[in-house]
Amino acid sequence: MYAMQYEITLPADYDMTIIRERVSTRGHALDDRAGLGLKAYLIRERGAAGSPVNQYAPFYLWHEAGRMGEFLVGGGGFQGIVGDFGRPVVQHWTGLAVEAGPARGTAPLAASRRLTPMPASADLTEQVAGALAELRDLGGAQGLHTAALAVDPHHWRLMTFALWEREAPRRAGAEHYEVLHLSAPGLASLPRGRDW
């Protein structure tokens, strides 16, 4: 499993209804995409829910790295973003675990993402074990749709991503998003629990 996200930060006075319309008319394009677990079409609006920026920030969980590569550079869809906004930096992480929450059957309206540094002095096995335990606990949270844990071994950071039925609980260090649409063709086949 592979996690991926790009963030397109827009001007402070940008009309976010343009992004809402974009997702409304194009969001269904990946609803049956082979190799895709889920794509959450995320936005942050300046001044809403404490966001300092206007941002379009789609988040993906892929089953296969090849399908992710096809999407990015093989003419599989990313060229639309590049054509409209330029080529953003694409963050990516190796997936470690996924938990299905009690609200898995609902359409999520909110999401959260938290990046946690992995200091050189930390025992990687212990830090990941602690994060996996937190993810298991998060899996039972009221209103949770899906939660995932992944690692970025380039910058040595853990990433915890969660989709929420209504509102994401406020947690220190977490960024919060509105979900405009969820494409989830391979949601049911995402691994449950630890992915190794």
C-alpha positions as CSV (number, residue, x, y, z in Angstrom):
1,M,0.0,0.0,0.0
2,Y,1.2,3.5,-0.8
3,A,-0.1,6.9,0.4
4,M,0.2,10.0,-1.8
5,Q,-0.8,13.6,-1.4
6,Y,-0.1,16.9,-3.2
7,E,-1.1,20.3,-1.9
8,I,-2.0,23.1,-4.2
9,T,-1.9,26.3,-2.2
10,L,-4.0,29.0,-3.8
11,P,-4.1,32.8,-3.3
12,A,-5.8,34.2,-0.2
13,D,-8.6,35.7,-2.3
14,Y,-9.1,32.6,-4.5
15,D,-12.7,31.7,-5.1
16,M,-12.9,28.1,-3.7
17,T,-16.2,27.5,-5.5
18,I,-13.9,26.9,-8.5
19,I,-12.4,23.9,-6.8
20,R,-15.8,22.7,-5.5
21,E,-17.1,22.9,-9.1
22,R,-14.0,21.0,-10.4
23,V,-14.6,18.2,-7.9
24,S,-18.3,18.1,-8.6
25,T,-17.8,17.7,-12.3
26,R,-14.6,15.6,-12.4
27,G,-14.5,13.8,-9.0
28,H,-16.2,10.7,-10.3
29,A,-13.4,10.0,-12.8
30,L,-11.5,7.8,-10.3
31,D,-14.6,6.1,-8.8
32,D,-13.7,2.8,-10.6
33,R,-9.9,3.3,-11.0
34,A,-8.0,-0.1,-10.9
35,G,-5.3,-0.2,-8.2
36,L,-6.8,2.7,-6.2
37,G,-7.9,2.0,-2.6
38,L,-9.3,5.5,-2.2
39,K,-8.9,9.2,-3.2
40,A,-10.2,11.8,-0.9
41,Y,-10.8,15.2,-2.6
42,L,-9.7,17.5,0.2
43,I,-9.8,21.3,0.6
44,R,-8.9,23.8,3.3
45,E,-10.4,27.3,3.2
46,R,-8.6,30.3,4.6
47,G,-10.3,31.3,7.9
48,A,-12.5,28.1,8.1
49,A,-11.7,25.7,10.9
50,G,-8.5,27.5,11.6
51,S,-6.9,27.1,8.2
52,P,-4.3,29.8,7.3
53,V,-4.6,29.0,3.6
54,N,-6.8,28.1,0.6
55,Q,-5.7,24.7,-0.5
56,Y,-6.7,21.8,-2.7
57,A,-5.0,18.7,-1.3
58,P,-6.2,15.3,-2.7
59,F,-5.1,12.3,-0.7
60,Y,-4.7,8.8,-2.1
61,L,-4.2,5.2,-0.9
62,W,-3.0,3.0,-3.7
63,H,-2.8,-0.8,-3.7
64,E,0.0,-0.9,-6.3
65,A,3.0,1.4,-6.9
66,G,2.7,0.7,-10.7
67,R,-0.9,2.1,-10.8
68,M,0.3,5.1,-8.8
69,G,3.1,5.6,-11.4
70,E,0.7,5.3,-14.2
71,F,-1.5,8.0,-12.7
72,L,1.4,10.3,-12.2
73,V,3.5,9.9,-15.4
74,G,1.8,7.4,-17.6
75,G,-1.1,9.6,-18.8
76,G,-3.4,8.2,-16.1
77,G,-4.9,11.4,-14.9
78,F,-2.4,13.7,-13.2
79,Q,-1.8,15.7,-16.4
80,G,-5.2,17.5,-15.6
81,I,-3.7,18.9,-12.4
82,V,-0.4,19.8,-14.2
83,G,-2.3,21.5,-17.0
84,D,-4.5,23.6,-14.6
85,F,-2.1,24.3,-11.7
86,G,1.4,23.4,-12.7
87,R,3.3,20.4,-11.4
88,P,3.1,20.2,-7.6
89,V,5.4,18.3,-5.3
90,V,3.9,14.9,-4.6
91,Q,4.4,13.6,-1.1
92,H,4.4,9.8,-0.8
93,W,4.6,7.3,2.0
94,T,4.9,3.6,2.4
95,G,1.8,2.3,4.0
96,L,2.0,0.5,7.3
97,A,-1.6,-0.1,8.4
98,V,-5.2,0.7,7.8
99,E,-8.2,0.6,10.3
100,A,-11.9,0.7,9.3
101,G,-13.9,2.8,11.7
102,P,-17.5,2.5,12.9
103,A,-18.6,5.1,10.3
104,R,-17.0,3.2,7.3
105,G,-20.4,2.9,5.6
106,T,-21.0,6.7,5.5
107,A,-19.8,9.4,3.2
108,P,-17.0,11.2,5.1
109,L,-17.2,15.0,5.3
110,A,-13.9,15.7,7.1
111,A,-10.3,14.5,7.2
112,S,-7.2,15.0,9.3
113,R,-3.5,14.4,8.7
114,R,-0.7,14.5,11.3
115,L,3.0,14.2,10.6
116,T,5.2,13.0,13.4
117,P,9.0,13.3,13.2
118,M,11.1,10.1,13.9
119,P,14.2,11.5,15.5
120,A,17.5,9.8,14.8
121,S,17.7,9.0,18.5
122,A,14.4,7.1,18.5
123,D,14.1,3.4,18.3
124,L,12.2,3.0,15.0
125,T,10.6,-0.4,15.9
126,E,9.3,1.0,19.2
127,Q,8.0,4.3,17.7
128,V,6.2,2.4,15.0
129,A,4.7,-0.1,17.5
130,G,3.4,2.9,19.5
131,A,1.9,4.5,16.4
132,L,0.3,1.2,15.4
133,A,-1.3,0.9,18.8
134,E,-2.6,4.4,18.5
135,L,-4.1,3.6,15.1
136,R,-5.8,0.5,16.5
137,D,-7.3,2.7,19.2
138,L,-8.3,5.3,16.7
139,G,-10.1,2.6,14.7
140,G,-12.8,2.5,17.4
141,A,-13.4,6.2,17.5
142,Q,-17.0,7.4,17.1
143,G,-17.4,8.9,13.6
144,L,-14.2,7.4,12.1
145,H,-14.6,6.2,8.6
146,T,-11.0,5.0,7.8
147,A,-7.6,5.7,9.3
148,A,-4.1,4.9,7.8
149,L,-0.6,5.0,9.1
150,A,2.4,5.4,6.7
151,V,6.1,6.3,6.9
152,D,8.3,8.6,4.8
153,P,11.8,7.1,5.1
154,H,13.3,10.1,3.2
155,H,12.4,12.6,5.9
156,W,11.8,10.0,8.6
157,R,8.2,11.0,9.5
158,L,5.1,9.0,10.3
159,M,1.9,10.2,8.7
160,T,-1.5,9.4,10.3
161,F,-4.5,10.1,8.0
162,A,-8.1,9.8,9.0
163,L,-11.5,10.3,7.3
164,W,-14.4,11.3,9.5
165,E,-18.1,11.1,9.1
166,R,-18.7,14.7,10.2
167,E,-16.0,16.6,11.9
168,A,-12.4,15.7,12.7
169,P,-11.5,15.8,16.4
170,R,-9.0,18.6,17.1
171,R,-5.5,17.1,17.8
172,A,-2.3,19.0,18.3
173,G,-0.2,19.1,15.2
174,A,-3.0,17.8,12.9
175,E,-4.2,19.6,9.7
176,H,-7.9,19.5,9.1
177,Y,-9.7,19.3,5.7
178,E,-13.1,19.2,4.2
179,V,-13.9,16.2,2.1
180,L,-15.7,17.1,-1.2
181,H,-15.8,13.6,-2.6
182,L,-14.5,10.2,-1.9
183,S,-13.6,7.8,-4.8
184,A,-13.1,4.4,-3.1
185,P,-13.0,1.6,-5.7
186,G,-10.7,-0.6,-3.7
187,L,-11.6,0.5,-0.2
188,A,-12.9,-2.9,0.9
189,S,-9.7,-4.6,-0.2
190,L,-7.3,-2.3,1.7
191,P,-5.4,-4.3,4.2
192,R,-6.9,-4.3,7.7
193,G,-4.4,-3.7,10.5
194,R,-0.7,-3.9,10.0
195,D,0.4,-4.4,6.3
196,W,3.3,-6.8,6.9
